[in-house]
Amino acid sequence: MSQNASVAGIILAAGKGTRMKSELPKGLHTVCGLPMVEHIGRALKGAGIARPVVVIGHGGEAMKEALGESYAYVWQREQLGTGHAAMMASDYLQQASTVLIVPGDTPLLTSESLGALIEADAVAHQPRLARVTRQVPGVDDARSHTRRRIARRQILAHRRRRRERAARAGLRVGARRVAARHDHP
């Protein structure tokens, strides 16, 4: 994918990773021979982000040494949450119309999935913040309940639109597949 100067990428890699039971920063744990953060950085670069910004904290010097000069780095000396980490990178985001904020421990993200997210944002014709998220089972609070309600409404609306489009095209949309109407009695 071509480089896109109006899209910025932030990798959140400042956490200690205490659940990993290691002194090594979480993002530096290897998956298939590369640090997790490097997998994410490569995906962002493959999606057209020339120089992702890595938010570092615990073990930041080791992170910089492992990743090299192809990244910009900002320090989050005090871990005050995701929003605070993104705020630390704000100086690098002035020219960006779209910002991808990616957790530093998601090595399975691909440049294709991030590129699709960027393209979907471009189709919407408005700058926005696109955050790659994941749900943590068992963690619940009032905000997550509201997010789930909103997400469920969006999913149901999407399914309804998909059924309507399929009906206009003469297709039947089932739970598992789309088939031509004449294939079913």
Secondary structure, DSSP 4 states (H G I P E B T S, - for coil): ----TTEEEEEEE----GGG-SSS-GGGSEETTEEHHHHHHHHHHHTT-SS-EEEE-TTHHHHHHHH-TTSEEEE-SS---HHHHHHHTGGGGTT-SEEEEEETT-TT--HHHHHHHHHHHHHTTS-EEEE-----TT---HHHHHHHHHHHHHHHHHHHHHHHHHHHTTEEE-SS-EEEGGG--
